Amino acid sequence: MKPADLIQTLNWRYATKKFDPARKIPADLWDTLEQALVLTPSSFGLQPWKFIVVTDPAVKAKLRAVSWGQPQVEDCSHLVVFTARRNMRSEDIDHYVKRIAEVRDVPEASLSGYADMMKGSIIQGPLSKMVESWTARQAYIALGNFMTCAAALGVDTCPMEGLDPGQYDEILGLVGTDYHTLAICPAGYRSQEDAYAKLAKVRFPKEQVIRYV
């Protein structure tokens, strides 16, 4: 992708207010977007999240009712619910270290120093007092990555926090689990009737938001 193409894509992207309910994201393209979610970077590489993809119309209808009635929830092709861990335990770090050893074909023992460092920071250290807000920030990295990758593939999205997280947790079976709802992102294709698609994007000049030192 050329630099000018990237800027054009980012200008094309907007928070879609009205989706075309008749248009669905093709399976191969959706698989690519799922891989983009999986490949999202996270602190320590710990990936303290789960992404729940909702396509069932009945479930979408229930979720719309607890999302201030916003139509994007029901009209989109795929609804992604971004959840984050409520806590982090020593065994969660051990599970991640085991995965590193498996993927990179190295002994788990060789990673003991890294495991101890993570536990010292997250389980006993400063992060232990703010784990839930820390995991939430990781999940928002995934949200941003998802929207950018979707735009690059010509898929519309709309990041949303206008919802009742507790009700989402109830409907999606998250109550009593290690995960809780943070935000959602409907994905699909804009309706030709969405007037917001034609509006100029409003941003402050880069001189006001970027500073060199």
Phi and psi in degrees as a GROMACS rama.xvg file:
@    title "Ramachandran Plot"
@    xaxis  label "Phi"
@    yaxis  label "Psi"
@TYPE xy
-78.8095  154.514  LYS-2
-53.3658  -41.9532  PRO-3
-65.6787  -33.7863  ALA-4
-66.9519  -37.8475  ASP-5
-62.7609  -47.0179  LEU-6
-62.648  -39.0694  ILE-7
-62.6487  -41.7751  GLN-8
-63.8816  -42.7315  THR-9
-68.7975  -30.5429  LEU-10
-73.6075  -31.2427  ASN-11
-68.7444  -36.1376  TRP-12
-67.8729  139.372  ARG-13
-154.375  165.375  TYR-14
-75.8882  97.8824  ALA-15
-63.6042  125.269  THR-16
-92.7922  -27.3528  LYS-17
-137.319  113.861  LYS-18
-91.8165  155.774  PHE-19
-86.4995  105.741  ASP-20
-66.022  -15.5589  PRO-21
-83.674  -16.1914  ALA-22
-98.4973  127.048  ARG-23
-114.674  147.618  LYS-24
-72.5721  126.536  ILE-25
-58.3149  149.454  PRO-26
-58.6044  -42.3983  ALA-27
-67.9257  -36.1516  ASP-28
-69.7601  -40.833  LEU-29
-63.4342  -37.9936  TRP-30
-59.6155  -37.7664  ASP-31
-63.6177  -41.2711  THR-32
-68.2297  -33.7319  LEU-33
-64.2734  -40.6846  GLU-34
-64.3133  -34.6677  GLN-35
-62.9404  -39.4589  ALA-36
-62.1  -46.1715  LEU-37
-61.2412  -35.552  VAL-38
-85.8108  3.52328  LEU-39
-59.9162  135.253  THR-40
-72.7395  153.957  PRO-41
-149.373  159.292  SER-42
-59.7364  129.666  SER-43
64.5876  -4.08668  PHE-44
78.7041  15.6403  GLY-45
-76.7727  -18.917  LEU-46
51.599  60.6524  GLN-47
-83.0941  55.4233  PRO-48
-147.053  167.834  TRP-49
-141.863  146.489  LYS-50
-115.168  120.159  PHE-51
-102.279  120.612  ILE-52
-100.02  121.73  VAL-53
-110.216  121.952  VAL-54
-125.459  -13.1293  THR-55
-68.6475  119.597  ASP-56
-56.7627  -36.4717  PRO-57
-66.4815  -40.5223  ALA-58
-69.4853  -40.3629  VAL-59
-57.5742  -42.1404  LYS-60
-62.7051  -41.7746  ALA-61
-62.9237  -40.8939  LYS-62
-71.2482  -34.914  LEU-63
-60.5807  -38.0837  ARG-64
-62.9858  -24.0863  ALA-65
-110.873  22.5852  VAL-66
-125.598  39.6436  SER-67
59.4491  23.0849  TRP-68
70.3204  16.4433  GLY-69
-68.8757  126.194  GLN-70
-67.8291  -23.4285  PRO-71
-56.4651  -34.4914  GLN-72
-60.391  -36.9754  VAL-73
-94.0653  -31.5349  GLU-74
-87.5448  -14.6101  ASP-75
-69.8131  167.073  CYS-76
-76.023  -51.5328  SER-77
-131.321  132.047  HIS-78
-107.003  120.526  LEU-79
-102.361  123.782  VAL-80
-101.793  121.2  VAL-81
-93.3691  120.07  PHE-82
-121.312  156.215  THR-83
-133.582  159.746  ALA-84
-68.3034  143.014  ARG-85
-80.9468  -22.8373  ARG-86
-153.482  169.845  ASN-87
-135.439  131.996  MET-88
-115.393  163.307  ARG-89
-57.3254  -38.062  SER-90
-69.2956  -24.2187  GLU-91
-68.0595  -39.3467  ASP-92
-68.2477  -39.5762  ILE-93
-61.0784  -38.9914  ASP-94
-62.8911  -41.4269  HIS-95
-66.195  -43.1401  TYR-96
-61.9769  -39.2665  VAL-97
-61.6064  -38.5786  LYS-98
-67.156  -39.8277  ARG-99
-58.6703  -47.7421  ILE-100
-60.8252  -38.8899  ALA-101
-66.9745  -47.6776  GLU-102
-70.2989  -39.8739  VAL-103
-96.4913  -1.04977  ARG-104
55.7542  54.4169  ASP-105
-128.454  156.592  VAL-106
-66.6877  140.616  PRO-107
-59.1906  -34.5075  GLU-108
-60.6289  -29.5907  ALA-109
-70.8996  -12.2699  SER-110
-104.915  8.5776  LEU-111
-61.6791  -36.301  SER-112
-64.5263  -41.7803  GLY-113
-66.0999  -41.993  TYR-114
-60.8849  -45.2903  ALA-115
-63.3693  -38.2118  ASP-116
-64.2034  -44.3059  MET-117
-63.784  -44.0884  MET-118
-65.1625  -38.2622  LYS-119
-62.8202  -33.9697  GLY-120
-84.911  -44.0852  SER-121
-91.8017  -36.8274  ILE-122
-90.9405  -42.7906  ILE-123
-108.963  -20.1207  GLN-124
-92.2533  -158.833  GLY-125
-57.2184  -37.0624  PRO-126
-68.1058  -19.4642  LEU-127
-62.9825  -22.9012  SER-128
-89.307  -4.60439  LYS-129
-145.022  35.0027  MET-130
-58.8619  -44.1502  VAL-131
-65.6689  -38.93  GLU-132
-72.9324  -31.9065  SER-133
-66.8052  -45.7197  TRP-134
-66.2449  -33.4643  THR-135
-62.4707  -41.964  ALA-136
-63.2421  -35.0103  ARG-137
-64.3531  -42.5713  GLN-138
-64.8609  -32.7342  ALA-139
-71.2141  -26.3467  TYR-140
-61.6034  -42.1596  ILE-141
-63.96  -38.9679  ALA-142
-60.9247  -47.4702  LEU-143
-63.3095  -42.0289  GLY-144
-62.0246  -42.1013  ASN-145
-61.794  -46.1247  PHE-146
-64.0617  -40.9904  MET-147
-67.2645  -43.75  THR-148
-65.1329  -38.6119  CYS-149
-61.9157  -45.2155  ALA-150
-61.0621  -39.7603  ALA-151
-61.7152  -24.9683  ALA-152
-101.227  7.22824  LEU-153
78.0205  23.0585  GLY-154
-105.483  133.748  VAL-155
-85.563  151.172  ASP-156
-142.605  167.433  THR-157
-150.631  100.792  CYS-158
-67.9338  135.759  PRO-159
-141.862  135.374  MET-160
-117.182  0.489246  GLU-161
-77.5783  78.6028  GLY-162
-159.458  168.578  LEU-163
-100.362  100.825  ASP-164
-57.5714  -38.5326  PRO-165
-62.3872  -41.182  GLY-166
-68.3268  -37.6  GLN-167
-59.7083  -45.3188  TYR-168
-59.25  -39.4965  ASP-169
-64.412  -51.0827  GLU-170
-64.5789  -37.4624  ILE-171
-93.8101  5.34065  LEU-172
72.0403  31.4387  GLY-173
-93.5834  -13.142  LEU-174
-62.3903  130.535  VAL-175
85.4868  -0.29005  GLY-176
-99.9386  -179.05  THR-177
-82.9659  0.669844  ASP-178
-121.49  152.333  TYR-179
-141.651  154.606  HIS-180
-74.3311  136.618  THR-181
-112.938  -54.3676  LEU-182
-155.804  170.473  ALA-183
-130.84  162.845  ILE-184
-146.573  95.5014  CYS-185
-62.0857  143.949  PRO-186
-135.775  144.031  ALA-187
168.696  -135.193  GLY-188
-133.559  133.697  TYR-189
-61.3294  145.538  ARG-190
-78.2739  145.308  SER-191
-65.4762  -14.292  GLN-192
-90.0497  -1.52889  GLU-193
-81.07  101.785  ASP-194
-64.0385  -25.2809  ALA-195
-64.9023  -22.783  TYR-196
-64.9705  -23.4645  ALA-197
-97.3687  -2.74407  LYS-198
-79.2489  144.438  LEU-199
-66.3136  143.202  ALA-200
-75.3794  132.03  LYS-201
-103.037  114.086  VAL-202
-138.2  150.947  ARG-203
-70.8835  150.975  PHE-204
-58.4246  146.744  PRO-205
-60.3126  -26.6375  LYS-206
-63.5964  -21.9541  GLU-207
-90.964  -15.6153  GLN-208
-121.239  -9.9309  VAL-209
-118.444  128.871  ILE-210
-126.26  132.715  ARG-211
-101.353  141.469  TYR-212
